[in-house]
Amino acid sequence: MPTIPDRLSVRARETQESPIRALFSLSKRPGMISLAGGWPATELLDEPGLGASLGGLTASERREILQYGATSGDASYEQACRDWLADAASLCLPGHRFLSSTGAQQAIDLVARAVVGPGDRVAVEAPSYPAAIACFRGAGAEIVEVPSDDHGMQVDLLEGVAGSRPLKAVYIVPTYGNPTGRCLSMERRRKLASLSAAHAFFVVEDDPYAGLGFGSRWPLPVAGYAGEGHADSHWAIYISSFSKILGPGLRAGFALLPADVGAAAERSKQTTDIHSARWGQAAVSRYLSDARMPSQLDRLRGHYAARCDELCAALDRELVPLGFSYRKPEGGMFVWGSLPAVDSRLLLDRSIAHGALFVPGGSFFAGNGDPSTLRLSFAGADVVQIREGVRRIARAAAELLVN
Ligand SMILES: Cc1ncc(COP(=O)(O)O)c(C=O)c1O
């Protein structure tokens, strides 16, 4: 007699729980310091600004956004997102189709459904964002890991990867990425765009951290190079989100897609959630058109830069003497490092006992990742918690190293 677990779909059985989400309940324990989540700092979210922007809506506009809306998103949201990208990132993709999404996460999933089928090869940098890998796997992809260094994915290696058997897509978080905080160099961005045209694979560029450069630098996205010299073969898919800069509870994201991919993703969205919440879209579009974003980004960058400095100083003091190595990021939310001779999953177990959380690096690899790596977030904790959190992790590491 089959059991209920036997009757789950293969896809449901094979989808793993997100290793980062699994730490969520632990982070709520009294006294626990979490350097684990990719969460923005709650106290830095601009609730007054969003409230004022929403307060500017008339009663009839508010009633209107309680009604069903277009699957692709509200026209005012599309215009505000396109204007913002043109202004902040110098990115204009007028021929691309716009799709509003319930966070960047949904856009990744819709893209995976639109372009990936069983057995298709999708390349990701190693390490990469695990919930994206899960979307591509869910669509049946074979994941190919491409190593990365201080300048991001080693794009040169893609030539061999794509040459051996066709690639369907390359997924990349090129700017202050999760988990490494690194930026893909300009040369590699250009090369990636030209390889995608030459080998006919999509570049799925996931860019939610680009606004968080400490020096306010927002590098030209890979999509900005695509089409250079290949005007008729524009394989760029650009995804972004307001989760990290305005608030993840808004679930406001979007994608710019080649027309046929956009149409397919929109059909999928119709059966997923019909459309994304219109109050979130309205809040964001009003916020952008009220020109509140530049000062919010300045505020976040200032605080995150200070928290990053604090985290790196604490690491230098407490963990580097134990052999820890890392590279200081220039933006985003994360520091990535390695403590050789220590399995970071065991280190996490000990750290939990000492009252601190981080994410073991193995979670960010599609295959067997380097077990000595770990990701620490400086965004969600204040400077006192950061100092104490690292002290606790170092105490746990010292115990492991003597045993
Ligand atoms: C690289 C990356 N992409 C997408 C997401 C999901 O973001 P959203 O809240 O917009 O769905 C995250 C969240 O941590 C992320 O790090």
PDBQT file of the ligand as one rigid body, heavy atoms in Angstrom, charges set to zero:
ROOT
HETATM    1  C1  LIG A 501      20.788  36.464  -5.455  1.00  0.00    +0.000 C 
HETATM    2  C2  LIG A 501      19.386  36.524  -4.979  1.00  0.00    +0.000 A 
HETATM    3  N1  LIG A 501      18.399  36.456  -5.870  1.00  0.00    +0.000 NA
HETATM    4  C3  LIG A 501      17.115  36.497  -5.496  1.00  0.00    +0.000 A 
HETATM    5  C4  LIG A 501      16.772  36.594  -4.160  1.00  0.00    +0.000 A 
HETATM    6  C5  LIG A 501      15.323  36.605  -3.796  1.00  0.00    +0.000 C 
HETATM    7  O1  LIG A 501      14.904  37.931  -3.626  1.00  0.00    +0.000 OA
HETATM    8  P1  LIG A 501      13.414  38.389  -3.558  1.00  0.00    +0.000 P 
HETATM    9  O2  LIG A 501      13.115  38.706  -2.138  1.00  0.00    +0.000 OA
HETATM   10  O3  LIG A 501      13.369  39.604  -4.421  1.00  0.00    +0.000 OA
HETATM   11  O4  LIG A 501      12.547  37.302  -4.084  1.00  0.00    +0.000 OA
HETATM   12  C6  LIG A 501      17.766  36.662  -3.188  1.00  0.00    +0.000 A 
HETATM   13  C7  LIG A 501      17.413  36.734  -1.767  1.00  0.00    +0.000 C 
HETATM   14  O5  LIG A 501      18.190  36.498  -0.880  1.00  0.00    +0.000 OA
HETATM   15  C8  LIG A 501      19.115  36.635  -3.614  1.00  0.00    +0.000 A 
HETATM   16  O6  LIG A 501      20.129  36.689  -2.755  1.00  0.00    +0.000 OA
ENDROOT
TORSDOF 0
